[in-house]
Every structure is written in structure tokens, then in C-alpha cells.
Amino acid sequence: ITTRIEAFDSFAKQRDCITKTQAIMFHTGKCCAASLQRAAWKRSRGPGGAKLATSVWDSSSLTPCYHGNDQQVPMRCFSANVASDTPKLMPTSSSVGAGLPPLPTNSQPLGFPMPNDEHACSVSLPTWSSVVGYEEGVPAVTNAMLCGYPRFVYHPYVLQLMSMVVSKYGIDNRPEDCLVLPSEEAAVRCQVFLQQAWEGQRGTAVSVEASGTLPDNSLVKSSDSVVLPHSRIRRVEVVPGLVYAVLFPAETEAGMAAKAYWQHTGEVVSSRRAYFTLKQLGVKLEKTVTEEEHVCHEAQLEEDEKTCAGGNNNESLVQSQLRERIAQWASVKSADSVFLTPSGMSAIYLALRSARRRHFERYGDAARGGTSVVYGFPYLDTLKLCSRPEFSPAGVEFFGKGDAQDMANLEKLLDSKPNAVSVLFTELPSNPLLNCPDLHKLRELANKHDFVLAVDDTISNFLNVDLIESGLADVVCTSLTKLVSGRGDAIAGSCVTNPNTPTGQWMQLDLQKQECHDVSINGLFCPDAAAVLRNSVDFPERNDRINETSEVIADWLDSHPDVERVYYPKQSDSVSLYQNVQKQKSGYGGLMSIVLHPHVCQRTFYDALDVAKGPSLGTNFTLVCPYTLLAHYHELDFAMSYNVPPNLLRIAIGLESVEELKQKFDDAFVSSRLYPKLDQKQAS
């Protein structure tokens, strides 16, 4: 890097970066400070905030994204009367989506929101090179991106809100940045986190010893005074009960730490929450994801706002109805067991905090809330959350293969350290290898060694597997963003505590007592809950159809001469472990992964595959991505050490017909074969 300082200096001048260090962070994709994102946003506006171009920031590649007159990919509004050159779209799955944009059924232009909606949770990355460019921060790719997954990319409304907060609450002559949070409790937790992760470890005026006097993250309350002497981390109330903010110095490392909190905990301000906050403050939207004639479905948002004004016991009718619906799907007798959260990751964070409080209560402060265990190769942020000492001070033990040897090693650990573990997180099935843990054995160990068994069922979902009535899980964490919602236009999560296990009963009472205000009022924003409630009315029918289509496609791919391996619960060595918890007349879920034979070019195949391509899963439209590149681009060796192939393609099946999907996959196979496949006799 030192040999390229002059080049970075030039780059800094071009990008209006504050320092050469920031230019380096820009260029290498290592910086995620919100101040730099807002700098890109401000450069898209003229004097007085006049709009010059639409701008959004991709916070994972960390390059300013412009969409002005030099935009290479024209922005289109997907309306009912689409132009002949507009990408193919399909209507919504039911009358529930009437009036909303149709969903994509084929490959979309680079950077398009999927669906074409202000609140889209995915973005089109239609070629292999665009995925690599996204990870490398290549301007030709990032400049074309209109949005991204909400935990990784700050939505334009969120950026505008953060800019307003800094302008209103910032201290003169002291450059500051901020992070907006959905509740006062989340703001306090974030403040504690930044004092520990940044000030306490970076040689600032706040010492490591002083940061150690802060309350444990799982024990923080809104009434706590967590301001250390000489700390530069402040929190403010933006709109009471709606949005809070934590301000910190506008320095790269502080911004990176704040972004880590946002991403790993999932305690995010959604685009809808940001929209209503700006509206309540009388601030006009200055940029959007879609074009002006299809801005943000204001009529629907206003209707949701009116609906959310009702309800009893400090909870809207909408949230109550959604909890009742989830309780029915999860087979719990009372919605009191259901807790709504701002995202799927925040559900996992909620379970982690509760499990650690339980450990504190039972084993005292010396154990520091107990060790966390992650069993099986999980979605990346579950492990990252548990690996942070600010969230799990006693550390994490990772058993990434989840096989018989890992089970034996886990037993040895538990026997050697009695009552040291507070919680074990696992997925059913795992993402992206679709393996299934032995939940019955894990339940046995949880009973014997007194830890919480937390299961993420996002991929299998409530309707396909029984984790509650069976008494296997103490708590089930779910990303409602995925198949429950289906449209991909709302971010949400849920925790379901199990009334059939003593630990689950304890967690329910704990969450009602400790997290009552946070969960019932500020956990999941009511208009987001309204979107999930509206989208999920046909969830059982969609689940059945996707189960059926996915099984047919998985079987077909498993026998296809161009496919080397299919990762799917039915094709897994652990299929019996899935079937042990499978509900009657259910299926294996809608997710699978494949690796192609060497005679097929996976890059050409991905480019040629005419379906929606980008991050996320569980959408009503089929969605494909080279998962290992997207999730582990900078740690491929780590992924490969746990048998995750670098060229793996993850496929989330949607509502398209079997025939349509087979045809599209076959067309891609034909165009990507390098040479005819040799049989074993020819190869020898």
C-alpha cells in the first residue's frame, strides 16, 4: 500500500475523501463509515440540496454509487405496461400484491432492485464478473447498484436520515458520524459496543480498563448511564419511540465498528421506519430507489400507518395479528411465545442475550454469561455475532462440519467444562450446504449440560419441520424476510420460545420482562409488520408449491450429466435427521446448492441462466447466486476448510413452473459446456 500512496492520493481528490487513509479504505473495500456514504450522497446534490443525480451507497463494496446522466444501464419503472425491451416480469402470487410492482422472472439488468420496489431486499448481480466486481468494489459495478440487502447496504432513506441527524445534533468544529437505531435500548447497546470495540481498544482517551466497567451487552437497559469519562460516543433521541441515534467521531475505524454493529446484530432502521421518521420531521425525500412515478407506494404506506394506530397494550393490531399467525404456524398455543424483531439476525441476537442472562442468573457473573457454541457451518453473521467479545465475552466454540466427529468433540468439551456453555446455535438445514444436525442428540446434551438450544429454521420454516411440539428447540429464530413474506420487500424476524421446555418457558418470561418495551413496541416497525402480514396470507400455499417444485428440480439436477453434486436435504447424507423432524405432508424447503462438472464453465452458466440473480433467498421468484463468493469472498480458504466449494451456486426456488425452470437451466447448460463430458472409460 505504501508504494501506491500517490495513486491513492489522486483517488482521494477525485472522490473528495477526507484523507489518504480513507482513499485506501475506499479502494480496497475495507471502509464502511456512514460519513463516507453520506459524502457520496451529498456530492449528488447541488446548492441547497437540489437533486443532480440519484445516489446510493453500497456498504459492502464501499464505493459511492451514482446514477446520473452517464448511467450506463437505464433506470426503468416496472409498471403494468412495460416496454418491449423491459425485462420479463410475473404478477404477484395472489391478490395480496395487487397494486404493487410485478416480480422478476428472468435475469435483470445490473443493479436493479428485486423486486422493483422502494423497499427491495435484493439487487441484481446478473454476471459472475459483476459478483466479483461487487466484492472488489469495481466502480463499473457499484455505480450501477440502486440498492442492496438492508443489513449490508444503507438504504437511501436511512442515509438521508443519518445526514439529517448529524446536521441537527453534531457538534460544531468536530466532524461526527452517526448510526440510527430502532429503539432506545438498541441505541444504548450500540453505545456500549462502540465504547468497548472502538474507544476501549483503539488507544483513545477511554482506557481498556474503563471500558471493562460498562454493563454487559445482554444486561443493558434504556435507563442505564453508560457514558464513560472522556468518551466521544453520544446518543440522541431523534423521534421518541421511533428512531434513536448514536453519534461518534467521523473516523474510519469508528464507522467500521458502527457498521459491524448494524450488520451483525440486525438492529436496523428499515426503509419504512426511516421514511416515516423523515415524514414526521417534515423532511422531504430527496432520493429514491425506483423512478419517481413509482416512488414508494405512499397510499399503501399511509394505509398501513392508519392501521398501525390501533391496538391495545402498547401493541398494534397488525403486530398482534402477525404474532397470532406465526403462533399457529409454529404450533404454539399462545402468541405470548412469539416475539417480533427488526430482522432475522436481530432474532438471533435477541436469543443470545436471553440465553446469556439465563446463564448469569444460574451461574453468576464469573462465567461472563457463558460460552456460545455454533454447530454446523452457518450463515456467516451468526458466527461473526458470537465471535465478537462485546456480545459473547466468554468466547465461541465453532463446530463447522456438524458431523459425527464434531458431535464427539462437542461432548468432550461439555464434559470437560461443566455448565460453561450458555447457548448452542444451529441451522436446520444449514446454509448453503443444506446439512441437518442431529437435533435429538443436541437436545439430550442441552438437557444434560443446561444450555439453550436455539435453532434457525429460516430455510426449512415453521410449516415443514416440528421444532416446538417435539420439544427439540428451546427457541426458534426465523427471518420473516424470506419465504414467510416472499415478496422480498420487507425485512423482519421472529423468536418463538418453546412452552414445552423449561428453558423455553424461562426465556418467554425473560423476554416479556427484560425486553418488553423493546420487542413489543420498537422491535418490528408496524408498517413492516403490515407488509409481512399482507404478504404472508398465502404462505402455506406458496410453501406447498415451492416444496413440490424444489424436490422435482433437485431430483432432476441430481441426475443431470452436467451437475457434479446437489446439496439439498433429500440428497444429503443427513436426510434421515431432517425426516426425523419433518411434519407430515410437508417438504424439504425451497433452497438447494449445486456444483457443476469440470466440463461446464460455471461462470458462463451463471451468466447465461435467465433467472433473477442476486443476494437473499425465499423470494416468490427464483433467485440464484454464487453464494461462497458473496458471503466468503475474502475468506475462501476458511470456507473451503469446512467443505464449502468456492464455485458453489445457491438456488432459491420460486413460484415458476417446473417446465419453465428446467428449460432455463437446460439453456444455460447448453451454452456453457466447454467440451462433451467424458465417461470414466474414455477418461482413463
Residue pairs with C-beta under 8 A, 6 or more apart in sequence:
1 8
1 24
1 28
5 20
8 20
8 23
8 24
8 27
9 20
9 23
11 17
11 23
11 26
11 27
12 18
12 19
12 20
12 22
12 23
12 26
15 23
15 26
15 40
15 64
16 39
16 43
17 23
17 26
17 36
17 39
18 175
18 250
21 252
22 31
22 33
22 36
22 252
24 30
25 31
25 36
25 62
25 252
26 36
26 62
26 63
26 137
27 137
28 137
29 60
29 61
29 62
29 63
29 135
29 136
29 137
30 62
30 256
31 62
31 252
31 255
31 256
32 59
32 60
32 62
32 255
32 256
32 259
32 260
33 177
33 250
33 251
33 252
33 254
33 255
33 256
33 258
33 259
34 154
34 159
34 162
34 177
34 178
34 179
34 255
34 258
34 259
35 166
35 175
35 176
35 177
35 250
35 255
36 57
36 62
36 64
36 252
36 255
37 57
37 59
37 64
37 154
37 159
38 57
38 159
38 162
38 163
38 166
39 64
40 55
40 57
40 64
40 65
40 66
41 55
41 56
41 57
41 64
41 156
41 159
41 160
41 163
41 287
42 163
43 55
43 64
44 51
44 52
44 53
44 54
44 55
44 66
44 68
44 287
45 51
45 52
45 286
46 52
49 286
51 286
51 287
52 68
53 66
53 67
53 68
53 69
54 66
54 67
54 68
54 75
54 146
54 156
54 287
54 288
55 64
55 65
55 66
55 67
55 156
55 287
56 65
56 67
56 145
56 146
56 147
56 148
56 153
56 155
56 156
56 159
56 287
56 289
57 64
57 65
57 153
57 154
57 159
58 65
58 134
58 142
58 145
58 148
58 153
59 148
59 152
59 153
59 154
59 259
60 134
60 135
60 148
60 152
60 153
61 134
61 135
61 136
61 137
61 138
61 141
61 142
62 137
63 137
63 138
63 139
63 142
63 143
64 142
64 143
65 111
65 142
65 143
65 144
65 145
65 146
66 143
67 75
67 143
67 144
67 146
71 143
71 144
72 140
72 144
73 109
73 110
73 111
73 112
73 144
75 146
75 290
75 291
76 82
76 83
76 86
76 112
76 116
76 291
77 116
77 290
77 291
77 293
77 294
78 86
78 87
78 89
78 101
78 102
78 115
78 116
78 294
79 101
79 293
79 294
80 102
82 89
87 104
87 106
87 107
87 108
87 109
87 112
88 104
88 105
88 106
89 101
89 102
89 103
89 104
89 105
89 116
90 102
90 103
90 104
90 105
90 621
90 655
90 656
91 97
91 102
91 103
92 98
92 100
92 102
92 103
92 487
92 620
93 103
93 486
93 538
93 542
93 620
93 655
94 537
94 538
94 541
96 534
96 535
96 537
96 538
97 487
97 535
99 297
99 300
100 115
100 117
100 297
100 300
100 487
100 489
101 115
101 116
101 117
101 290
101 294
102 115
103 115
103 487
103 619
103 620
103 621
103 654
104 112
104 114
104 115
104 116
104 124
104 612
104 621
105 611
105 612
105 621
105 622
105 656
105 660
106 610
106 611
106 612
106 664
107 124
107 126
107 609
107 610
107 611
107 612
107 613
108 114
108 124
108 126
108 612
108 613
108 614
109 124
109 126
109 144
110 124
110 125
110 126
110 127
110 130
110 141
110 144
110 145
111 123
111 124
111 141
111 144
111 145
111 146
112 123
112 124
112 146
113 120
113 122
113 123
113 124
113 146
113 147
113 289
113 290
114 120
114 122
114 123
114 124
114 488
114 612
114 614
114 619
114 621
114 623
115 487
115 488
115 489
115 621
116 290
116 294
117 289
117 290
117 297
117 487
117 488
117 489
118 271
118 288
118 289
118 290
118 295
118 296
118 297
119 270
119 271
119 272
119 296
119 489
119 490
119 531
120 147
120 289
120 488
120 489
121 149
121 150
121 481
121 488
121 489
121 490
121 491
121 616
122 149
122 488
122 612
122 614
122 615
122 616
122 619
122 623
123 145
123 146
123 147
123 148
123 149
123 153
123 614
123 615
124 612
124 613
124 614
125 131
125 134
125 141
125 613
125 614
125 615
125 625
125 630
126 607
126 613
127 606
127 607
128 602
128 603
128 606
128 607
128 626
129 141
129 603
130 141
131 625
131 626
131 629
131 630
132 138
132 629
132 633
133 140
133 141
133 142
134 141
134 142
134 145
134 630
135 629
135 630
135 633
135 634
145 153
146 289
146 290
147 153
147 155
147 156
147 289
148 615
149 615
149 616
150 268
150 270
150 271
150 343
150 491
151 262
151 263
151 266
151 268
151 343
151 345
151 381
151 491
152 263
152 615
154 162
155 270
155 271
155 274
155 289
156 287
156 288
156 289
157 271
157 274
157 275
157 278
157 285
158 180
158 269
158 271
158 274
160 274
160 278
160 283
160 285
160 286
160 287
161 180
161 238
161 243
161 269
161 274
161 277
161 278
162 177
162 178
162 179
162 180
162 245
164 278
164 281
164 283
165 178
165 180
165 236
165 238
165 245
165 247
166 176
166 177
166 178
166 247
169 178
169 234
169 236
169 245
169 247
170 176
170 178
170 247
174 249
175 249
175 250
176 247
176 248
176 249
176 250
177 247
177 248
177 249
177 250
177 251
177 254
177 255
177 258
178 245
178 246
178 247
178 248
179 190
179 245
179 246
179 248
179 258
179 259
179 261
179 262
180 238
180 243
180 244
180 245
180 269
180 274
181 187
181 190
181 243
181 244
181 245
181 246
181 267
181 269
182 243
182 244
182 267
182 268
182 269
182 270
182 273
182 342
182 522
182 523
182 525
183 222
183 244
183 267
183 517
183 518
183 521
183 522
183 523
184 222
184 237
184 244
184 522
185 220
185 221
185 222
185 515
185 517
185 518
185 522
186 244
186 265
186 267
186 518
186 522
187 235
187 244
187 245
187 246
188 220
188 221
188 222
188 224
188 226
188 235
189 217
189 220
189 265
189 267
190 235
190 246
190 258
190 261
190 267
191 226
191 227
191 233
191 234
191 235
191 246
192 214
192 215
192 217
192 220
192 226
192 390
193 217
193 257
193 261
193 390
193 391
194 233
194 246
194 248
194 254
194 257
194 258
194 261
195 206
195 211
195 214
195 226
195 228
195 231
195 233
196 211
196 214
196 389
196 390
197 257
197 260
197 261
197 388
197 390
198 204
198 233
198 248
198 253
198 254
198 257
199 205
199 206
199 211
199 228
199 231
199 232
199 233
200 206
200 207
200 208
200 210
200 211
200 212
201 208
201 211
202 253
204 230
204 232
205 230
205 231
205 232
206 228
206 229
206 230
206 231
210 228
210 229
211 228
213 228
214 226
214 228
215 224
215 226
216 356
216 360
216 368
216 369
216 393
217 353
217 390
217 391
218 352
218 353
218 354
218 356
218 357
218 360
218 369
219 357
219 360
220 226
222 517
227 233
227 234
232 248
232 249
233 246
233 247
233 248
234 246
234 247
234 248
235 244
235 245
235 246
235 247
236 244
236 245
236 247
237 244
238 244
238 245
238 277
238 281
239 277
239 280
239 281
241 521
241 522
242 273
242 276
242 277
242 280
242 522
243 269
243 273
243 274
243 277
246 258
248 254
248 255
248 258
260 388
261 267
262 268
263 345
263 381
264 345
264 349
264 381
264 384
264 385
264 388
264 391
265 345
265 346
265 349
265 385
265 391
266 341
266 342
266 343
266 344
266 345
266 346
266 347
266 348
266 349
266 381
266 493
267 342
267 343
267 346
267 349
268 342
268 343
268 346
268 491
269 277
269 342
270 342
270 490
270 491
270 525
270 528
272 301
272 304
272 490
272 525
272 527
272 528
272 531
273 525
273 527
273 528
275 285
275 296
275 301
276 301
276 305
276 525
276 527
278 284
278 285
285 295
285 296
288 295
288 296
290 296
301 527
304 318
304 526
304 527
304 530
304 531
305 527
307 316
307 317
307 318
307 526
307 530
308 316
308 317
308 318
308 526
308 527
308 529
308 530
309 316
310 316
310 317
311 317
311 318
311 319
311 320
313 520
314 520
314 521
315 520
315 521
316 526
316 529
318 526
318 529
318 530
318 533
319 340
319 520
319 524
319 526
319 529
320 335
321 533
322 340
322 524
322 529
322 532
322 533
322 536
323 335
323 338
323 340
324 335
325 533
325 536
326 335
326 338
326 462
326 494
326 496
327 333
327 334
327 335
327 337
327 338
327 496
329 462
329 463
329 539
329 540
330 337
330 338
330 462
330 467
330 468
330 476
330 496
331 462
331 466
331 468
331 469
332 338
332 468
332 496
332 498
332 499
333 499
334 499
336 508
336 512
337 496
337 497
337 498
337 499
337 504
337 508
338 494
338 495
338 496
339 347
339 350
339 494
339 495
339 496
339 497
339 511
339 515
339 519
339 523
340 492
340 493
340 494
340 519
340 523
340 524
340 529
341 347
341 350
341 492
341 493
341 494
341 495
341 519
341 523
341 524
342 491
342 492
342 493
342 523
342 524
342 525
342 528
343 479
343 481
343 491
343 492
343 493
344 456
344 458
344 477
344 478
344 479
344 480
344 481
344 482
344 492
344 493
345 381
345 382
345 385
345 479
345 493
346 493
346 523
347 477
347 478
347 479
347 493
347 494
347 495
348 382
348 385
348 425
348 454
348 456
348 477
349 385
349 391
350 477
350 495
350 511
350 515
350 519
351 423
351 425
351 452
351 454
351 475
351 477
351 495
351 507
352 372
352 385
352 386
352 391
352 392
352 423
352 425
352 454
353 515
354 452
354 475
354 507
354 510
354 511
354 514
354 515
355 370
355 422
355 423
355 451
355 452
355 454
355 475
355 507
356 369
356 370
356 392
356 422
356 423
357 369
357 510
357 514
358 422
358 452
358 503
358 506
358 507
358 510
359 367
359 369
359 370
359 422
359 423
360 367
360 369
362 419
362 450
363 370
363 419
367 394
367 419
367 420
367 422
368 393
368 394
369 392
369 393
369 394
369 422
370 394
370 419
370 420
370 421
370 422
370 423
370 451
371 392
371 394
371 395
371 396
371 397
371 417
371 420
371 421
371 422
372 386
372 392
372 394
372 395
372 396
372 397
372 421
372 422
372 423
372 424
372 425
373 396
373 397
373 398
373 399
373 410
373 421
373 423
373 424
373 425
373 451
374 382
374 383
374 386
374 396
374 397
374 398
374 399
374 400
374 424
374 425
374 426
375 399
375 402
375 406
375 410
375 424
375 425
375 426
375 437
375 442
376 399
376 400
376 401
376 402
376 406
376 426
376 427
376 430
376 435
376 437
377 400
377 401
377 402
377 430
377 433
377 435
377 642
377 643
377 644
378 425
378 426
378 427
378 430
378 431
378 456
379 427
379 431
379 456
379 631
380 631
380 632
382 425
382 427
382 456
383 396
383 398
385 391
385 392
386 392
386 396
386 425
387 396
389 395
394 420
394 422
397 410
397 413
397 421
399 406
399 407
399 409
399 410
400 406
400 641
400 642
401 642
401 643
402 426
402 430
402 435
402 437
407 438
407 441
410 445
411 445
413 421
414 420
414 421
414 445
414 448
414 449
418 449
419 449
419 450
421 449
421 451
422 451
422 452
423 451
423 452
423 453
423 454
424 442
424 445
424 446
424 451
424 452
424 453
424 454
425 454
425 455
425 456
426 437
426 439
426 442
426 453
426 454
426 455
426 456
427 437
427 455
427 456
427 457
427 458
427 459
428 436
428 437
428 439
428 455
428 456
428 457
428 459
428 460
428 465
428 467
428 578
428 581
429 435
429 436
429 459
429 460
429 569
429 572
429 574
429 578
429 589
429 591
430 436
430 437
430 459
431 458
431 459
431 591
431 617
431 627
431 650
432 567
432 591
432 593
432 627
432 628
432 631
432 644
432 648
432 650
433 567
433 572
433 593
433 643
433 644
434 459
434 567
434 568
434 569
434 572
434 591
434 592
434 593
435 567
435 572
435 573
435 574
436 569
436 572
436 574
436 575
436 577
436 578
437 574
437 577
438 574
438 577
439 453
439 455
439 467
439 472
439 473
439 577
439 580
439 581
440 472
440 580
442 453
442 472
443 453
443 471
443 472
445 451
446 452
446 453
446 474
446 503
452 474
452 475
452 503
452 507
453 472
453 473
453 474
453 475
453 503
454 473
454 474
454 475
454 476
454 477
455 467
455 472
455 473
455 475
455 476
455 477
456 476
456 477
456 478
456 479
457 465
457 467
457 476
457 477
457 478
458 477
458 478
458 479
458 482
458 618
459 482
459 589
459 591
459 617
460 569
460 578
460 588
460 589
461 478
461 482
461 483
461 484
461 543
461 589
462 476
462 478
462 484
463 539
463 540
463 543
463 583
463 586
464 543
464 547
464 582
464 583
464 586
464 587
464 588
464 589
465 578
465 581
465 582
465 583
465 586
466 472
466 581
466 582
466 583
467 473
467 476
467 498
467 581
468 476
468 496
468 498
468 499
468 500
469 500
470 581
471 498
471 500
471 501
472 581
473 498
473 501
473 504
474 497
474 498
474 501
474 503
474 504
474 507
475 495
475 496
475 497
475 498
475 504
475 507
476 495
476 496
476 498
477 493
477 494
477 495
478 484
478 493
478 494
478 495
478 496
479 492
479 493
479 618
480 490
480 492
480 493
480 494
480 532
480 536
481 488
481 490
481 491
481 492
481 493
481 616
481 618
482 616
482 617
482 618
482 619
483 539
483 542
483 543
483 546
483 590
483 618
483 619
484 532
484 535
484 536
484 539
484 618
485 492
485 531
485 532
485 535
485 536
485 618
486 535
486 536
486 539
486 542
486 618
486 619
486 620
487 531
487 535
487 619
487 620
488 616
488 618
488 619
488 620
488 621
489 531
489 535
490 528
490 531
490 532
490 535
491 528
492 524
492 528
492 529
492 532
493 524
495 511
497 504
497 505
497 507
497 508
497 511
498 504
498 505
499 505
499 508
511 519
515 523
524 532
542 620
542 655
543 587
544 587
545 655
546 587
546 589
546 590
546 653
546 654
546 655
547 586
547 587
547 588
547 589
547 590
548 587
549 590
549 653
549 655
549 656
549 657
549 658
549 661
550 568
550 587
550 588
550 589
550 590
550 591
550 592
550 653
551 570
551 587
551 588
552 658
553 592
553 651
553 653
553 658
553 661
553 662
553 665
554 566
554 568
554 570
554 571
554 588
554 592
555 570
556 662
557 563
557 566
557 592
557 594
557 665
558 566
558 568
558 571
560 669
561 597
561 677
562 596
562 597
562 599
562 600
562 669
562 673
562 677
563 594
563 595
563 596
563 597
564 594
564 595
564 596
564 597
564 598
565 594
565 595
566 592
566 593
566 594
567 592
567 593
567 594
567 648
568 588
568 591
568 592
568 593
569 575
569 578
569 588
569 589
570 578
570 588
572 578
578 588
582 588
590 617
590 618
590 652
590 653
590 654
591 617
591 618
591 650
591 651
591 652
591 653
592 650
592 651
592 653
593 627
593 648
593 649
593 650
593 651
594 648
594 649
594 651
595 645
595 647
595 648
595 649
596 602
596 605
596 647
596 649
596 672
597 677
599 673
599 674
599 675
599 676
599 677
599 678
600 669
600 672
600 673
600 674
601 672
601 673
601 674
602 626
602 647
602 649
602 672
604 671
604 672
605 649
605 668
605 669
605 671
605 672
606 613
606 624
606 626
606 649
606 668
608 667
608 668
608 671
608 672
609 624
609 664
609 665
609 668
610 664
610 667
610 668
611 621
611 622
611 623
611 624
611 656
611 661
611 664
612 619
612 621
612 622
612 623
612 624
613 623
613 624
613 625
614 623
614 625
615 625
615 630
616 623
616 652
617 623
617 650
617 652
618 652
619 652
619 654
620 654
620 655
621 654
621 655
621 656
622 651
622 652
622 653
622 654
622 656
622 661
623 651
623 652
623 654
624 649
624 650
624 651
624 652
625 649
625 650
626 647
626 648
626 649
626 650
627 648
627 649
627 650
628 636
628 639
628 644
628 645
628 646
628 647
628 648
629 646
631 639
632 638
632 639
632 644
636 646
639 646
640 646
653 661
